[in-house]
Amino acid sequence: MGINGVYAAGPLWVGVAYEKHDDYNPSATTTIGPGASQYSGGSDDNITVGAGYTFAGTFNIRASYSKSTYEPLNSGDTEVKGYAAYADWQIAGPHALHFAYITVDDVSGSALVPVGVYSAPGSSTGGDVTTLAYSFDFSKRTQIFFAYNQMKNDTNAKFSQGVVSASLGGKQKSIGLGVKHSF
């Protein structure tokens, strides 16, 4: 079940979303103890709040807060909070800069198992991602972009940027070059 709402007026927008799953079973589950099988059941919910403002049509800032609560074993819970800030600056003509900073607080709660990509509750289980990108619009439909990302895990976290798995406390950096064409 999920519901969301957005209010937009001129340069301002504000949004809120809520989602709940019963009988939750993520694809990246973890075994509990030697010889145990993947858990099933449990539930999760999430609330996300975001806001943004565009200044003079050329500079856009946005921020969001997200809180997810998981009950992986039908007893005990895992809570994950995250924050994000984004900025886009249409410098001049076809040139733009984009910035993002995303952070996940330490995982908290009373559950003793990890859930998906999140470590079991404890200290130093958060992480940060910073992104800086440049884009150039060849036309209204075609854009190229160059991006640099850096992910930094806390000592007991192992978030990944997707393709390569991360080690506890590890860092990952990526550089991307892409073309986006809208049909």
Sequence and secondary structure as in RCSB ss.txt:
>XXXX:A:sequence
MGINGVYAAGPLWVGVAYEKHDDYNPSATTTIGPGASQYSGGSDDNITVGAGYTFAGTFNIRASYSKSTYEPLNS
GDTEVKGYAAYADWQIAGPHALHFAYITVDDVSGSALVPVGVYSAPGSSTGGDVTTLAYSFDFSKRTQIFFAYNQ
MKNDTNAKFSQGVVSASLGGKQKSIGLGVKHSF
>XXXX:A:secstr
 EEEEEEEETTEEEEEEEEEEES   TT    STT       EEEEEEEEEEEEETTTEEEEEEEEEEEEETTSS
S EEEEEEEEEEEEEEETTEEEEEEEEEE   EES  S BTTB SS TT  EEEEEEEEEEESSSSEEEEEEEEE
EEE TT     SSS   TT EEEEEEEEEEE  
